[in-house]
Amino acid sequence: MPVKIIKDKDNEAYVSLKSSTIMLVDDEPVLLDIVQALLEDEGYQNFVSVQHSPAAIDKMIETNPDLILLDLDMPEVGGFEILENVRNIEKYQYLPIIILTASDEPDNKLKALELGATDFLSKPVDPSELALRVRNTLSAKAYIDQLAYYDSLTDLPNRKLFIERLEWGMEMAKRDQRPLVLLDIGLDRYRKINESLGMSAGDHLLITIAERLRQVARSSDIICHSDKHTHIENVARIASDEFSIVLCGVNNYENSTQVCKRILNIINQPIAAESQDLYTSANIGISVYPDDGEDVETLIKHASSAKDFAKKQGKTFLYYSQEMNAHSKTILKIESDLRKALEENQFELHYQPKVDINRGVLMGMESLIRWNHPEDGMVPPNKFIAVAENIDLIVPIGEWVLNEACRKTSEWISLGYSGLKVSVNVSVKQFLDEGFKSSIVSALKNSGLNPNNLVLEITESMLMGDVEKYVKILDEITDLGVSFSLDDFGTGYSSLSYLKKFPIKELKIDRSFIIDIPKIDDDCAIVKAIIAMSHSMGLSVVAEGVEDKEQLNFLKANNCEVIQGYYFSKPLSGDDFYEYLQNKVKLRK
């Protein structure tokens, strides 16, 4: 196993060699005892002695040593054969092996070097030379291991080392006929903290969480240990905001559930930072060997599926199940089909009218994407937008929507329906994409649409973060003549005073506040307040989700200018919307 570099109290790096596992392979028991005694005098603690050479490879796989001292001249299986067999195992290609030999024959040394020997020691062993060779070999291994196997920020094992240890843990679990539990831990709000408070705050969060997870591991009696002397750190950072832990010897769900609760409890505690306390939470996915997978890849995949499913279901932790597997397969199919949909032009836009209720005229429409799947028919956006976000297709899909909406609106305007404004929804990834402005310019140029006829809808949660950066993006685009509308107002965290910083022209009241007006007094009060305060800031107001005459009358009485909802029309295909345009004088008042 990799030798760990740790830091002392003065933060000076030094190598903790004394806990390394040293494997001795020699058919002479006296020599085994002598070498071990000499190394014990130097402070080394963990030894694996192999006198019966045919058992050497199996013992190596079982114990994962950091160094092998290997005799060449042994009956049954000699040192050359063992050395060659070790190097033929990918995992142990670079495991340090010091050859013990009484021979001065150059050919023997040359052959050993060709087979991958690291160093040589002559018999009889000189104590000082033994101590020096072992220390230097382990020191070199430690620094190489640090770079290859440990996360530079948290000093936890990285994904590569974690997979190796998980493989080893599963082998031991299989041998001992006991279960093994894998926890996949995903942090919430890390990216938001990184974006709003900077990378130093995000790094501080990760370092603190890593240390807290270590505390859980140290205090748990079911975290894996290799033996009574050696603790294996089975906590790892496997991605930017993801950690994993392996639990060994868990005989029931109650034990692993208790560990999950302890993990969630310490993660939820505030983290003191320079400017303010940081808060995060987590979701944990749990898979169990061998029930949920008999190989590393399957066990990791199922723990990750359980974590993602827990987050979607609003759970803090969740055990893997076959139902999740079916759900994961469905998501994978959607991902695959989405890529084809973009290539094969399977998307289409529907348009929902926006009506000026004071004048009783159509003033514009919101473009809404639909997926005309060749097998499943029309797929609504709530079935695929989140998936598109996860696989980074949302930007090209958003660009397609922008181009199509501009093209179609320009076509209708050319037919005499001047003044139409089309609203296009923008995702946060699209908004922050470096090519966002150029994609708008391109869509306007290719369609011939006047920028004044394009409205971009963003959500208030998108604006929570780097205010200066977001204002700069908004200003650059409004300079083109395009305007912005704030969608789903009231469901996020912003306030109208906060919005004064942004060049927003329109505010859309979320339909959740419209549904129960005028029946629910609290909703009526909220809607009135939003309308009044918006007008005081020079913003026009759109009410979403209007479905009946009572809602319409209430909104009209309280000076809401624009209505969108089923009362006037559901979203319409391009052809149906054109027909609606031709008959717009028939709008109900």
KOLTI-498161 format. One record per residue (C-alpha): residue in three letters; z negated, x negated, y. Coordinates in nm, 4 decimals. Layout:
BEGIN
r	w	u	v
ala	Z	X	Y
...
***
This chain:
BEGIN
r	w	u	v
met	0.0000	0.0000	0.0000
pro	0.0571	-0.1254	0.3581
val	-0.2096	-0.3482	0.5084
lys	-0.3470	-0.1922	0.8269
ile	-0.3789	-0.3600	1.1655
ile	-0.6825	-0.2297	1.3524
lys	-0.8345	-0.3105	1.6913
asp	-1.1771	-0.4466	1.7732
lys	-1.4110	-0.3240	2.0474
asp	-1.2299	-0.5386	2.3058
asn	-0.8975	-0.3859	2.2042
glu	-0.7790	-0.7188	2.0657
ala	-0.5621	-0.6739	1.7584
tyr	-0.6796	-0.8409	1.4392
val	-0.5836	-0.7945	1.0785
ser	-0.8252	-0.6235	0.8419
leu	-0.7349	-0.8195	0.5305
lys	-1.0545	-0.8084	0.3345
ser	-1.0002	-0.4509	0.2143
ser	-0.6542	-0.5326	0.0770
thr	-0.5972	-0.4641	-0.2924
ile	-0.5091	-0.7813	-0.4820
met	-0.3651	-0.7559	-0.8316
leu	-0.4193	-1.0499	-1.0701
val	-0.1878	-1.0806	-1.3724
asp	-0.2792	-1.3553	-1.6219
asp	-0.3370	-1.3645	-1.9955
glu	-0.6314	-1.6061	-1.9536
pro	-0.9500	-1.4059	-1.8751
val	-1.1321	-1.7165	-1.7555
leu	-0.8653	-1.7862	-1.4942
leu	-0.8743	-1.4215	-1.3841
asp	-1.2501	-1.4496	-1.3323
ile	-1.2222	-1.7795	-1.1454
val	-0.9527	-1.6594	-0.9045
gln	-1.1369	-1.3342	-0.8367
ala	-1.4645	-1.5194	-0.7761
leu	-1.2966	-1.7571	-0.5313
leu	-1.1445	-1.4687	-0.3390
glu	-1.4720	-1.2743	-0.3409
asp	-1.6331	-1.5781	-0.1767
glu	-1.3728	-1.5353	0.1007
gly	-1.4760	-1.1719	0.1494
tyr	-1.2033	-0.9881	-0.0431
gln	-1.3351	-0.6766	-0.2151
asn	-1.0681	-0.4903	-0.4102
phe	-0.9148	-0.6346	-0.7247
val	-0.7013	-0.5128	-1.0114
ser	-0.7078	-0.7475	-1.3126
val	-0.4361	-0.7285	-1.5780
gln	-0.4755	-0.9479	-1.8861
his	-0.2292	-0.7573	-2.1067
ser	0.1036	-0.8365	-1.9348
pro	0.3058	-0.5383	-2.0748
ala	0.0731	-0.3085	-1.8759
ala	0.1366	-0.4872	-1.5440
ile	0.4124	-0.2601	-1.4081
asp	0.2285	0.0644	-1.4901
lys	-0.0901	-0.0731	-1.3357
met	0.0966	-0.1746	-1.0215
ile	0.2441	0.1761	-0.9808
glu	-0.0985	0.3311	-1.0370
thr	-0.2909	0.1112	-0.7919
asn	-0.0336	0.0223	-0.5212
pro	-0.1587	-0.3325	-0.4568
asp	-0.0963	-0.5248	-0.1336
leu	-0.0455	-0.8559	-0.3119
ile	0.0162	-0.9744	-0.6703
leu	-0.0938	-1.3123	-0.8052
leu	0.1311	-1.3554	-1.1091
asp	0.1140	-1.6120	-1.3879
leu	0.4506	-1.7211	-1.5275
asp	0.3595	-1.8344	-1.8768
met	0.2327	-1.5316	-2.0736
pro	0.3039	-1.3990	-2.4248
glu	0.4838	-1.0674	-2.4888
val	0.6053	-1.0199	-2.1295
gly	0.6374	-1.3299	-1.9119
gly	0.6033	-1.3625	-1.5366
phe	0.9793	-1.3900	-1.4768
glu	1.0402	-1.0578	-1.6507
ile	0.7584	-0.8871	-1.4612
leu	0.8884	-1.0283	-1.1310
glu	1.2394	-0.9040	-1.2038
asn	1.1129	-0.5583	-1.3039
val	0.9044	-0.5302	-0.9869
arg	1.2036	-0.6138	-0.7649
asn	1.4155	-0.3533	-0.9441
ile	1.1813	-0.0803	-0.8177
glu	1.2931	0.0093	-0.4640
lys	0.9422	0.0819	-0.3405
tyr	0.8216	-0.2665	-0.4400
gln	1.1223	-0.4768	-0.3396
tyr	0.9227	-0.6508	-0.0666
leu	0.5742	-0.6494	-0.2201
pro	0.4315	-1.0044	-0.1769
ile	0.4071	-1.1897	-0.5095
ile	0.2489	-1.5358	-0.5305
ile	0.3389	-1.7212	-0.8509
leu	0.0645	-1.9068	-1.0370
thr	0.2102	-2.1928	-1.2368
ala	0.1021	-2.5182	-1.3975
ser	0.4616	-2.6313	-1.4141
asp	0.6184	-2.8661	-1.1621
glu	0.9677	-2.7943	-1.2936
pro	1.2026	-2.7305	-0.9974
asp	1.4112	-2.4954	-1.2109
asn	1.1138	-2.2619	-1.2622
lys	1.0432	-2.2419	-0.8911
leu	1.4103	-2.1930	-0.8099
lys	1.4409	-1.9131	-1.0644
ala	1.1260	-1.7441	-0.9318
leu	1.2611	-1.7625	-0.5757
glu	1.5919	-1.6143	-0.6864
leu	1.4026	-1.3248	-0.8463
gly	1.2082	-1.2605	-0.5259
ala	0.8857	-1.4643	-0.5409
thr	0.7056	-1.4952	-0.2064
asp	0.5054	-1.8165	-0.2597
phe	0.3626	-2.0521	-0.5240
leu	0.0181	-2.1750	-0.6242
ser	-0.0340	-2.4610	-0.8668
lys	-0.2813	-2.4486	-1.1528
pro	-0.5602	-2.5408	-1.1523
val	-0.6094	-2.3411	-0.8331
asp	-0.7463	-2.5216	-0.5303
pro	-0.9983	-2.2864	-0.3524
ser	-0.8913	-2.3815	0.0010
glu	-0.5221	-2.3544	-0.0784
leu	-0.5772	-2.0194	-0.2514
ala	-0.7634	-1.8787	0.0495
leu	-0.4974	-2.0050	0.2916
arg	-0.1967	-1.8760	0.0941
val	-0.3525	-1.5338	0.0380
arg	-0.4592	-1.4970	0.4011
asn	-0.1211	-1.6031	0.5404
thr	0.0728	-1.3804	0.2997
leu	-0.1409	-1.0753	0.3778
ser	-0.1282	-1.1464	0.7524
ala	0.2502	-1.1539	0.7487
lys	0.2593	-0.8341	0.5431
ala	0.0191	-0.6621	0.7811
tyr	0.2345	-0.7168	1.0899
ile	0.5508	-0.6140	0.9095
asp	0.3742	-0.3035	0.7749
gln	0.2459	-0.2153	1.1201
leu	0.5986	-0.2011	1.2558
ala	0.7446	-0.0211	0.9548
tyr	0.4694	0.2181	0.8551
tyr	0.2531	0.3083	1.1556
asp	0.3075	0.5221	1.4641
ser	0.2831	0.2970	1.7703
leu	0.1153	0.5631	1.9869
thr	-0.1550	0.7103	1.7616
asp	-0.1819	0.4226	1.5103
leu	-0.1598	0.6800	1.2317
pro	0.0701	0.6364	0.9309
asn	0.4228	0.7447	1.0142
arg	0.6484	0.9716	0.8106
lys	0.7774	0.6884	0.5912
leu	0.4299	0.5759	0.4834
phe	0.3089	0.9335	0.4488
ile	0.5894	1.0166	0.2059
glu	0.5059	0.7088	-0.0016
arg	0.1401	0.8097	-0.0159
leu	0.2272	1.1686	-0.0936
glu	0.4450	1.0510	-0.3833
trp	0.1586	0.8379	-0.5111
gly	-0.0908	1.1234	-0.4661
met	0.1341	1.3597	-0.6621
glu	0.1659	1.1054	-0.9439
met	-0.2127	1.0745	-0.9612
ala	-0.2532	1.4536	-0.9464
lys	-0.0084	1.4908	-1.2341
arg	-0.1888	1.2253	-1.4375
asp	-0.5333	1.3783	-1.3730
gln	-0.4147	1.7391	-1.4194
arg	-0.5414	1.8500	-1.0798
pro	-0.3815	2.0184	-0.7786
leu	-0.2869	1.8569	-0.4487
val	-0.2624	2.0383	-0.1152
leu	-0.0307	1.9459	0.1728
leu	-0.1076	2.0605	0.5283
asp	0.1726	2.0611	0.7874
ile	0.0172	2.0864	1.1364
gly	0.2290	2.1770	1.4397
leu	0.0833	2.1617	1.7914
asp	0.1548	2.4253	2.0555
arg	0.2132	2.3513	2.4245
tyr	0.2716	1.9754	2.3794
arg	0.6228	1.9933	2.5244
lys	0.5027	2.2152	2.8085
ile	0.2252	1.9644	2.8941
asn	0.4778	1.6796	2.8781
glu	0.7176	1.8586	3.1119
ser	0.4609	1.9851	3.3624
leu	0.2020	1.7031	3.3706
gly	0.4069	1.4050	3.2574
met	0.4354	1.1831	2.9514
ser	0.0991	1.0140	3.0067
ala	-0.0770	1.3495	2.9700
gly	0.1267	1.4264	2.6582
asp	0.0433	1.0854	2.5102
his	-0.3262	1.1349	2.5863
leu	-0.3143	1.4700	2.4090
leu	-0.1557	1.3210	2.0953
ile	-0.3936	1.0243	2.0820
thr	-0.6958	1.2533	2.1123
ile	-0.5711	1.4966	1.8481
ala	-0.4973	1.2053	1.6126
glu	-0.8540	1.0773	1.6454
arg	-0.9950	1.4259	1.5897
leu	-0.7894	1.4643	1.2727
arg	-0.9240	1.1292	1.1560
gln	-1.2753	1.2660	1.2049
val	-1.1972	1.5615	0.9810
ala	-1.0577	1.3239	0.7192
arg	-1.3629	1.0970	0.7316
ser	-1.6061	1.3865	0.7003
ser	-1.4207	1.5627	0.4170
asp	-1.5000	1.4953	0.0539
ile	-1.1633	1.6288	-0.0626
ile	-0.9370	1.4023	0.1418
cys	-0.7718	1.1581	-0.1002
his	-0.9501	0.8366	-0.1897
ser	-0.7943	0.5723	-0.4114
asp	-1.1268	0.4741	-0.5656
lys	-1.4943	0.4474	-0.4778
his	-1.4289	0.1486	-0.2511
thr	-1.1082	0.2291	-0.0682
his	-1.0260	0.5170	0.1639
ile	-0.6587	0.6007	0.2046
glu	-0.5776	0.7449	0.5472
asn	-0.3915	1.0571	0.4440
val	-0.3507	1.1793	0.7997
ala	-0.0072	1.1034	0.9469
arg	0.2034	1.1749	1.2521
ile	0.5362	1.2861	1.1083
ala	0.7152	1.4045	1.4250
ser	0.6579	1.4218	1.8010
asp	0.4013	1.7044	1.7842
glu	0.3510	1.7366	1.4083
phe	0.0849	1.5915	1.1794
ser	0.0265	1.6110	0.8043
ile	-0.2790	1.5788	0.5833
val	-0.3063	1.5571	0.2043
leu	-0.6055	1.7081	0.0231
cys	-0.6741	1.5944	-0.3328
gly	-0.8866	1.7564	-0.5988
val	-0.8955	2.0987	-0.4338
asn	-0.9897	2.3411	-0.7078
asn	-0.9698	2.6618	-0.5052
tyr	-0.8180	2.8031	-0.1894
glu	-1.1576	2.8313	-0.0252
asn	-1.1933	2.4531	0.0095
ser	-0.8557	2.3997	0.1737
thr	-0.9098	2.7066	0.3912
gln	-1.2354	2.5564	0.5183
val	-1.0592	2.2296	0.6029
cys	-0.7894	2.4250	0.7938
lys	-1.0562	2.6072	0.9935
arg	-1.2256	2.2784	1.0813
ile	-0.8923	2.1304	1.1907
leu	-0.8079	2.4288	1.4090
asn	-1.1557	2.4272	1.5616
ile	-1.1375	2.0638	1.6763
ile	-0.7786	2.0999	1.7998
asn	-0.8770	2.4012	2.0112
gln	-1.1487	2.2039	2.1945
pro	-1.0527	2.1041	2.5531
ile	-0.9276	1.7501	2.6092
ala	-1.0541	1.5807	2.9227
ala	-0.7753	1.4282	3.1310
glu	-0.7581	1.2744	3.4787
ser	-0.6314	1.5770	3.6699
gln	-0.7463	1.8659	3.4496
asp	-0.8593	1.9626	3.1025
leu	-0.5776	1.9948	2.8502
tyr	-0.5673	2.2784	2.5986
thr	-0.3585	2.3126	2.2877
ser	-0.3671	2.5026	1.9617
ala	-0.1915	2.4657	1.6288
asn	-0.0296	2.6362	1.3333
ile	-0.0811	2.5025	0.9827
gly	0.1471	2.5518	0.6838
ile	0.0012	2.4914	0.3382
ser	0.1807	2.4097	0.0133
val	0.0152	2.3298	-0.3202
tyr	0.1313	2.0910	-0.5939
pro	0.2489	2.1828	-0.8539
asp	0.2647	2.5583	-0.7807
asp	0.4828	2.5314	-0.4682
gly	0.6864	2.2266	-0.5637
glu	0.6934	1.9438	-0.8147
asp	0.8664	1.6896	-0.5920
val	0.7919	1.5518	-0.2458
glu	1.0927	1.7034	-0.0702
thr	1.0190	2.0568	-0.1956
leu	0.6473	2.0367	-0.1185
ile	0.7135	1.9173	0.2383
lys	0.9851	2.1793	0.2926
his	0.7592	2.4608	0.1761
ala	0.4652	2.3482	0.3910
ser	0.6988	2.3353	0.6921
ser	0.8322	2.6854	0.6126
ala	0.4769	2.8193	0.5930
lys	0.3935	2.6604	0.9300
asp	0.7000	2.8092	1.1003
phe	0.6338	3.1482	0.9444
ala	0.2686	3.1352	1.0562
lys	0.3789	3.0746	1.4151
lys	0.6261	3.3633	1.4084
gln	0.3666	3.5961	1.2561
gly	0.0955	3.4956	1.5035
lys	-0.1188	3.3370	1.2289
thr	-0.3118	3.0117	1.2680
phe	-0.2562	2.9001	0.9090
leu	-0.0634	3.0340	0.6143
tyr	-0.0087	2.9461	0.2479
tyr	0.3491	2.9180	0.1260
ser	0.4886	3.2132	-0.0687
gln	0.8170	3.3125	-0.2308
glu	0.8685	3.5693	0.0453
met	0.8729	3.2851	0.2969
asn	1.1270	3.1048	0.0834
ala	1.3529	3.4091	0.0943
his	1.3045	3.4240	0.4725
ser	1.3883	3.0530	0.5037
lys	1.7072	3.1013	0.3027
thr	1.8044	3.3869	0.5330
ile	1.7496	3.1638	0.8379
leu	1.9556	2.8852	0.6794
lys	2.2394	3.1302	0.6166
ile	2.2225	3.2492	0.9777
glu	2.2340	2.8877	1.0957
ser	2.5420	2.8174	0.8851
asp	2.7127	3.1419	0.9875
leu	2.6345	3.0821	1.3559
arg	2.8282	2.7572	1.3567
lys	3.1279	2.9384	1.2075
ala	3.0844	3.2227	1.4567
leu	3.1299	2.9890	1.7506
glu	3.4304	2.8183	1.5906
glu	3.5960	3.1465	1.4852
asn	3.5236	3.3405	1.8065
gln	3.3106	3.6074	1.6378
phe	3.1007	3.6739	1.9495
glu	3.1732	3.9485	2.1974
leu	3.0095	4.0767	2.5134
his	2.8747	4.4207	2.5843
tyr	2.7956	4.5335	2.9363
gln	2.5138	4.7548	3.0618
pro	2.5693	4.9166	3.4027
lys	2.3387	4.8477	3.6978
val	2.3372	5.1457	3.9333
asp	2.2429	5.1658	4.3008
ile	2.0446	5.4924	4.2868
asn	2.0355	5.5470	4.6629
arg	2.4149	5.5489	4.6884
gly	2.4784	5.6667	4.3323
val	2.7344	5.3952	4.2715
leu	2.7846	5.1247	4.0139
met	2.7060	4.7866	4.1708
gly	2.7328	4.5626	3.8649
met	2.6471	4.5084	3.5010
glu	2.4488	4.2790	3.2745
ser	2.6475	4.0968	3.0073
leu	2.4828	4.1039	2.6650
ile	2.6042	3.8985	2.3711
arg	2.6721	4.0566	2.0322
trp	2.7763	3.8894	1.7089
asn	3.0501	4.0672	1.5174
his	2.9735	3.9201	1.1761
pro	3.2654	3.9510	0.9290
glu	3.0326	4.0751	0.6507
asp	2.7202	4.2107	0.8241
gly	2.8883	4.3886	1.1132
met	2.7411	4.3883	1.4639
val	2.4338	4.1635	1.4813
pro	2.1979	4.2137	1.7802
pro	2.0803	3.9063	1.9752
asn	1.7165	3.9308	1.8600
lys	1.8434	3.8408	1.5102
phe	2.0146	3.5150	1.6059
ile	1.9253	3.3856	1.9549
ala	1.6005	3.2185	1.8408
val	1.7875	3.0516	1.5546
ala	2.0557	2.9301	1.7968
glu	1.7772	2.7792	2.0121
asn	1.6344	2.5916	1.7144
ile	1.9633	2.4342	1.6075
asp	2.0781	2.3513	1.9629
leu	2.3697	2.5942	1.9629
ile	2.2287	2.7946	2.2522
val	2.3986	2.5765	2.5163
pro	2.7562	2.6110	2.3817
ile	2.6929	2.9815	2.3112
gly	2.5608	3.0228	2.6649
glu	2.8699	2.8521	2.8036
trp	3.0919	3.0895	2.6054
val	2.9021	3.3897	2.7473
leu	2.9346	3.2531	3.1007
asn	3.3094	3.1960	3.0683
glu	3.3776	3.5319	2.9032
ala	3.1671	3.7292	3.1532
cys	3.3395	3.5628	3.4489
arg	3.6850	3.6128	3.2951
lys	3.6339	3.9829	3.2219
thr	3.4707	4.0594	3.5573
ser	3.7540	3.8865	3.7423
glu	4.0013	4.0959	3.5414
trp	3.8288	4.4231	3.6371
ile	3.8058	4.3202	4.0019
ser	4.1790	4.2492	4.0022
leu	4.2318	4.6081	3.8801
gly	4.0692	4.7392	4.1970
tyr	3.6998	4.7482	4.1125
ser	3.5928	4.5118	4.3882
gly	3.2290	4.4358	4.4530
leu	3.1297	4.4220	4.0849
lys	2.8572	4.1671	4.0166
val	2.8059	4.0439	3.6624
ser	2.4630	3.9204	3.5455
val	2.4506	3.6474	3.2801
asn	2.1322	3.5504	3.0948
val	2.0487	3.1796	3.0943
ser	1.8246	3.0123	2.8345
val	1.5791	2.7383	2.9301
lys	1.7793	2.4764	2.7342
gln	2.0959	2.5798	2.9137
phe	1.9191	2.5738	3.2514
leu	1.7874	2.2200	3.1917
asp	2.1108	2.0895	3.0391
glu	2.2749	1.8161	3.2476
gly	2.6086	1.9950	3.2340
phe	2.4765	2.3347	3.3509
lys	2.6144	2.3183	3.7057
ser	2.9527	2.1856	3.5961
ser	2.9809	2.4643	3.3358
ile	2.9300	2.7227	3.6132
val	3.1904	2.5567	3.8337
ser	3.4333	2.5479	3.5413
ala	3.3783	2.9146	3.4516
leu	3.4336	3.0245	3.8110
lys	3.7438	2.8093	3.8507
asn	3.9029	2.9148	3.5212
ser	3.8400	3.2862	3.5821
gly	3.9086	3.2941	3.9546
leu	3.5819	3.4861	4.0071
asn	3.4217	3.4630	4.3495
pro	3.0761	3.2930	4.3135
asn	2.9224	3.5830	4.5070
asn	3.0066	3.8089	4.2115
leu	2.7994	3.6038	3.9633
val	2.4262	3.6533	3.9094
leu	2.2339	3.4261	3.6727
glu	1.9268	3.5795	3.5101
ile	1.6336	3.3508	3.4293
thr	1.2837	3.4368	3.3082
glu	0.9693	3.3574	3.5052
ser	0.8266	3.1473	3.2187
met	1.1225	2.9095	3.2604
leu	1.0000	2.8154	3.6078
met	0.6513	2.7107	3.4981
gly	0.6494	2.3339	3.5063
asp	0.8204	2.0761	3.7276
val	0.8601	2.2845	4.0465
glu	1.0476	2.0183	4.2450
lys	1.2973	1.9629	3.9639
tyr	1.3602	2.3359	3.9136
val	1.3973	2.4057	4.2874
lys	1.6557	2.1259	4.3060
ile	1.8575	2.2808	4.0200
leu	1.8394	2.6276	4.1743
asp	1.9359	2.5034	4.5225
glu	2.2376	2.3105	4.3914
ile	2.3693	2.6214	4.2162
thr	2.2962	2.8668	4.4970
asp	2.4903	2.6330	4.7245
leu	2.7941	2.7310	4.5178
gly	2.7417	3.0934	4.6234
val	2.5898	3.2061	4.2934
ser	2.2616	3.4020	4.3080
phe	1.9619	3.4141	4.0736
ser	1.7741	3.7112	3.9311
leu	1.4264	3.6879	3.7776
asp	1.4232	3.8781	3.4479
asp	1.1261	4.0352	3.2640
phe	0.8955	4.0058	3.5636
gly	0.5325	4.0790	3.4823
thr	0.5327	3.9398	3.1277
gly	0.4752	3.5747	3.2195
tyr	0.2272	3.3822	3.4312
ser	0.3835	3.3592	3.7738
ser	0.2947	3.5422	4.0919
leu	0.5109	3.6504	4.3835
ser	0.3558	3.3821	4.6036
tyr	0.4586	3.1257	4.3418
leu	0.8121	3.2631	4.3465
lys	0.8412	3.2043	4.7207
lys	0.9204	2.8441	4.6341
phe	1.2385	2.9438	4.4500
pro	1.5684	3.0799	4.5905
ile	1.5552	3.4054	4.3952
lys	1.7457	3.7082	4.5334
glu	1.6627	3.9748	4.2758
leu	1.3630	4.0685	4.0630
lys	1.3795	4.2794	3.7466
ile	1.0689	4.4748	3.6480
asp	1.0172	4.4483	3.2735
arg	1.0772	4.7696	3.0782
ser	0.7237	4.7555	2.9329
phe	0.5979	4.8718	3.2757
ile	0.8658	5.1405	3.3060
ile	0.8193	5.3169	2.9719
asp	0.5050	5.5110	3.0646
ile	0.5695	5.5911	3.4289
pro	0.4858	5.8250	3.5858
lys	0.2383	5.9231	3.3102
ile	0.0143	5.6126	3.3129
asp	-0.1559	5.5497	3.6472
asp	-0.2045	5.1751	3.5909
asp	0.1661	5.1205	3.5237
cys	0.2556	5.3286	3.8280
ala	0.0286	5.1149	4.0442
ile	0.1761	4.7927	3.9074
val	0.5345	4.9069	3.9628
lys	0.4574	5.0228	4.3185
ala	0.2911	4.6919	4.3989
ile	0.5805	4.4874	4.2587
ile	0.8378	4.6870	4.4577
ala	0.6416	4.6655	4.7828
met	0.5660	4.2951	4.7552
ser	0.9237	4.2142	4.6516
his	1.0619	4.3921	4.9548
ser	0.8171	4.2079	5.1783
met	0.9706	3.8846	5.0461
gly	1.3262	4.0050	5.0931
leu	1.3967	4.0518	4.7212
ser	1.5941	4.3408	4.5782
val	1.4382	4.5147	4.2765
val	1.5945	4.6237	3.9475
ala	1.4067	4.8486	3.7037
glu	1.4992	4.7886	3.3382
gly	1.4744	5.0376	3.0556
val	1.4996	5.3610	3.2566
glu	1.5554	5.6471	3.0129
asp	1.4663	5.9798	3.1780
lys	1.4766	6.1782	3.5023
glu	1.1030	6.1449	3.5717
gln	1.1200	5.7657	3.5663
leu	1.4274	5.7734	3.7891
asn	1.2627	6.0026	4.0458
phe	0.9462	5.7902	4.0571
leu	1.1436	5.4717	4.1134
lys	1.3654	5.6317	4.3752
ala	1.0611	5.7699	4.5591
asn	0.9125	5.4205	4.5686
asn	1.2296	5.2586	4.7053
cys	1.3507	5.0773	4.3936
glu	1.7185	5.0110	4.4648
val	1.8789	4.9451	4.1274
ile	1.8383	5.1070	3.7856
gln	1.9422	4.9759	3.4465
gly	1.8835	5.1668	3.1237
tyr	1.9915	5.4367	2.8819
tyr	1.9523	5.7085	3.1454
phe	2.2880	5.5966	3.2841
ser	2.4342	5.4105	2.9874
lys	2.3641	5.1972	2.6833
pro	2.5374	4.8559	2.6662
leu	2.9114	4.9114	2.6216
ser	3.1913	4.7089	2.4691
gly	3.4500	4.5701	2.7094
asp	3.6940	4.8559	2.6464
asp	3.4244	5.1229	2.6745
phe	3.2884	4.9683	2.9937
tyr	3.6356	4.9764	3.1493
glu	3.6537	5.3468	3.0669
tyr	3.3077	5.3871	3.2213
leu	3.4370	5.2137	3.5350
gln	3.7214	5.4625	3.5607
asn	3.4770	5.7538	3.5419
lys	3.1914	5.6068	3.7464
val	3.2119	5.8883	4.0013
lys	3.0593	6.1097	3.7314
leu	2.7247	5.9290	3.7497
arg	2.4262	6.1622	3.7337
lys	2.2186	6.1686	4.0530
***
